[in-house]
Amino acid sequence: MKNVVQIFNQGLSALQNREVKKAEKKFRQVIELDASNFPALNLLAICLMMQERWPEAEKYSRAALALNRKHDSALSNYALILKQLNRPADAYGVFTEALEVNSANPVTWYNRGTVLSDQLGRYSDAISDFDRAAALERSFSDAFSSKGKCLYLLKRHDEALAAYEKSLSINSNLENAWLGRGNVLAALKRADEALAAYEKSLSIN
């Protein structure tokens, strides 16, 4: 077991140094020695996620959760993988499970909201999740921007504009918020302001 701990710590150090391939190799070695090592399975899945190797990541994330289904971060990671694999209903369910374990994580609320908005088209429900994320983390600019997008799609333009402006008051370099603000202003027939917002978005990206 001493050897397992040593190799695991080497993998953890490599991951902290963003040496993802090295970390992947070390965590695989740990699993060869101890197939039921939850931390190694979970971190191997994260390494694979970082490389966008989603089907492989799903395999190891699922194996980790078979050992421990009360770890909200592991559940959230699995839900993110399912989202990338275009399994939004499953992703929504697992995000919900993660929130049942820990309802105080704003990122989980936000990520569940993105599944609702981007893949399931449930914009009102997504707004509720983005509001929960923002209530837990007042400086969560992406939550306000994503809320703005949902409000825009629901044609609630004045509310959408307010959400985008809140987002940009927190992070004035959020490209998506400037783009969204431009779309709302265009819908409100405020062409000059819309053009300025689009130009700002382009200057950032």
C-alpha positions as CSV (number, residue, x, y, z in Angstrom):
1,M,0.0,0.0,0.0
2,K,2.9,2.3,0.6
3,N,3.8,2.0,-3.1
4,V,0.2,2.9,-4.0
5,V,0.3,6.0,-1.8
6,Q,3.6,7.1,-3.3
7,I,2.4,6.7,-6.9
8,F,-0.9,8.4,-6.1
9,N,1.0,11.4,-4.6
10,Q,3.2,11.6,-7.7
11,G,0.1,11.7,-9.9
12,L,-1.5,14.4,-7.7
13,S,1.7,16.5,-7.9
14,A,1.7,16.1,-11.6
15,L,-1.9,17.1,-11.9
16,Q,-1.3,20.2,-9.7
17,N,1.5,21.1,-12.1
18,R,-0.8,20.7,-15.1
19,E,1.3,17.7,-16.3
20,V,-1.9,15.9,-17.3
21,K,-0.4,13.0,-19.3
22,K,2.0,12.2,-16.5
23,A,-0.8,12.4,-13.9
24,E,-3.0,10.1,-16.1
25,K,-0.2,7.5,-16.2
26,K,0.3,7.6,-12.4
27,F,-3.4,7.2,-11.6
28,R,-3.6,4.3,-14.1
29,Q,-0.8,2.7,-12.2
30,V,-2.6,3.1,-8.9
31,I,-5.7,1.5,-10.3
32,E,-3.7,-1.4,-11.6
33,L,-2.6,-2.0,-8.0
34,D,-5.9,-1.1,-6.4
35,A,-8.9,-1.2,-8.6
36,S,-11.2,0.2,-5.9
37,N,-9.2,3.3,-5.3
38,F,-11.9,6.0,-5.5
39,P,-9.6,9.1,-5.5
40,A,-7.5,7.6,-8.3
41,L,-10.5,6.7,-10.4
42,N,-12.0,10.2,-9.8
43,L,-8.8,12.0,-10.7
44,L,-8.1,9.8,-13.7
45,A,-11.6,10.8,-15.0
46,I,-10.6,14.5,-14.5
47,C,-7.4,14.0,-16.4
48,L,-9.4,12.5,-19.3
49,M,-11.9,15.4,-19.1
50,M,-9.1,17.9,-19.4
51,Q,-8.1,16.1,-22.6
52,E,-11.7,16.0,-23.8
53,R,-11.6,12.2,-24.0
54,W,-15.2,12.0,-22.9
55,P,-16.1,8.3,-23.4
56,E,-13.0,7.2,-21.5
57,A,-13.8,9.8,-18.8
58,E,-17.3,8.5,-18.5
59,K,-16.0,4.9,-17.8
60,Y,-13.7,5.9,-14.9
61,S,-16.1,8.5,-13.5
62,R,-18.9,5.9,-13.4
63,A,-16.5,3.4,-11.7
64,A,-15.6,6.0,-9.1
65,L,-19.3,6.7,-8.4
66,A,-20.0,2.9,-8.0
67,L,-17.7,3.1,-5.0
68,N,-18.9,6.4,-3.5
69,R,-22.1,8.2,-4.6
70,K,-22.0,10.8,-1.9
71,H,-19.2,12.9,-3.3
72,D,-20.8,16.0,-4.9
73,S,-17.8,17.0,-7.0
74,A,-17.5,13.5,-8.5
75,L,-21.2,13.5,-9.3
76,S,-20.9,17.0,-10.9
77,N,-17.9,15.8,-13.0
78,Y,-19.9,12.8,-14.2
79,A,-22.8,15.1,-15.1
80,L,-20.5,17.4,-17.1
81,I,-19.2,14.3,-19.0
82,L,-22.8,13.2,-19.7
83,K,-23.5,16.8,-21.0
84,Q,-20.6,16.5,-23.4
85,L,-21.8,13.1,-24.5
86,N,-25.1,14.8,-25.4
87,R,-27.1,13.0,-22.7
88,P,-28.8,16.0,-21.2
89,A,-31.6,14.2,-19.3
90,D,-29.0,12.0,-17.6
91,A,-26.8,15.0,-16.9
92,Y,-29.7,16.9,-15.4
93,G,-30.5,13.9,-13.1
94,V,-26.9,13.6,-11.9
95,F,-26.5,17.3,-11.3
96,T,-29.7,17.1,-9.2
97,E,-28.2,14.2,-7.3
98,A,-25.1,16.3,-6.6
99,L,-27.3,19.2,-5.3
100,E,-29.0,16.8,-3.0
101,V,-25.6,16.0,-1.5
102,N,-24.4,19.7,-1.4
103,S,-26.9,22.4,-2.3
104,A,-24.4,25.2,-1.4
105,N,-22.2,24.8,-4.5
106,P,-23.0,27.7,-6.9
107,V,-21.1,26.0,-9.8
108,T,-23.4,22.9,-9.7
109,W,-26.5,25.1,-9.8
110,Y,-24.9,27.0,-12.8
111,N,-23.9,23.9,-14.6
112,R,-27.4,22.3,-14.2
113,G,-28.8,25.6,-15.5
114,T,-26.7,25.3,-18.7
115,V,-28.1,21.9,-19.3
116,L,-31.6,23.2,-18.9
117,S,-31.0,26.2,-21.2
118,D,-28.6,24.9,-23.8
119,Q,-29.8,21.3,-24.3
120,L,-33.3,21.0,-22.9
121,G,-34.8,24.4,-23.8
122,R,-36.3,24.9,-20.3
123,Y,-35.4,28.5,-20.1
124,S,-37.5,29.5,-17.1
125,D,-36.2,26.6,-15.0
126,A,-32.6,27.5,-16.1
127,I,-33.2,31.1,-14.9
128,S,-34.1,29.7,-11.4
129,D,-30.8,27.7,-11.3
130,F,-28.8,30.7,-12.4
131,D,-30.5,32.8,-9.7
132,R,-29.6,30.2,-7.1
133,A,-25.9,30.2,-8.3
134,A,-25.8,34.1,-8.2
135,A,-27.4,34.1,-4.7
136,L,-24.6,31.8,-3.4
137,E,-21.9,33.7,-5.3
138,R,-22.7,37.4,-5.9
139,S,-19.7,37.9,-8.2
140,F,-20.8,35.0,-10.5
141,S,-20.8,37.0,-13.7
142,D,-21.4,34.0,-16.0
143,A,-24.6,33.2,-14.0
144,F,-26.0,36.7,-14.8
145,S,-24.9,36.4,-18.4
146,S,-26.5,33.0,-18.9
147,K,-29.7,34.3,-17.2
148,G,-29.7,37.2,-19.7
149,K,-29.5,34.8,-22.6
150,C,-32.5,32.9,-21.3
151,L,-34.5,36.1,-20.8
152,Y,-33.6,37.2,-24.3
153,L,-34.8,33.8,-25.8
154,L,-38.1,34.3,-23.8
155,K,-38.3,37.8,-25.4
156,R,-38.1,39.5,-21.9
157,H,-35.8,42.0,-23.3
158,D,-35.7,44.7,-20.6
159,E,-35.0,42.0,-18.0
160,A,-32.3,40.5,-20.2
161,L,-30.6,43.8,-20.7
162,A,-30.5,44.3,-16.9
163,A,-29.0,40.8,-16.4
164,Y,-26.3,41.5,-19.0
165,E,-25.5,44.8,-17.4
166,K,-25.2,43.2,-14.0
167,S,-22.8,40.6,-15.5
168,L,-20.7,43.3,-17.1
169,S,-20.6,45.3,-13.9
170,I,-18.8,42.3,-12.4
171,N,-16.6,41.4,-15.3
172,S,-16.4,44.0,-18.1
173,N,-14.3,41.6,-20.3
174,L,-16.9,38.8,-20.5
175,E,-17.2,38.4,-24.3
176,N,-20.5,36.4,-24.2
177,A,-22.2,39.1,-22.1
178,W,-21.2,41.9,-24.6
179,L,-22.5,39.7,-27.5
180,G,-25.8,39.0,-25.7
181,R,-26.2,42.6,-24.8
182,G,-25.8,43.5,-28.4
183,N,-28.5,41.0,-29.4
184,V,-30.9,42.5,-26.8
185,L,-30.2,46.1,-28.0
186,A,-30.7,45.0,-31.6
187,A,-34.1,43.5,-30.6
188,L,-34.9,46.8,-28.9
189,K,-34.1,48.7,-32.1
190,R,-31.2,50.5,-30.4
191,A,-28.9,49.9,-33.4
192,D,-26.0,52.2,-32.5
193,E,-25.7,50.8,-29.0
194,A,-26.0,47.2,-30.3
195,L,-23.1,47.9,-32.8
196,A,-20.9,49.2,-30.0
197,A,-21.6,46.1,-27.9
198,Y,-20.8,43.8,-30.8
199,E,-17.5,45.7,-31.4
200,K,-16.6,45.4,-27.8
201,S,-17.3,41.6,-28.0
202,L,-15.1,41.3,-31.0
203,S,-12.3,43.3,-29.4
204,I,-12.2,40.8,-26.5
205,N,-12.3,37.8,-28.8
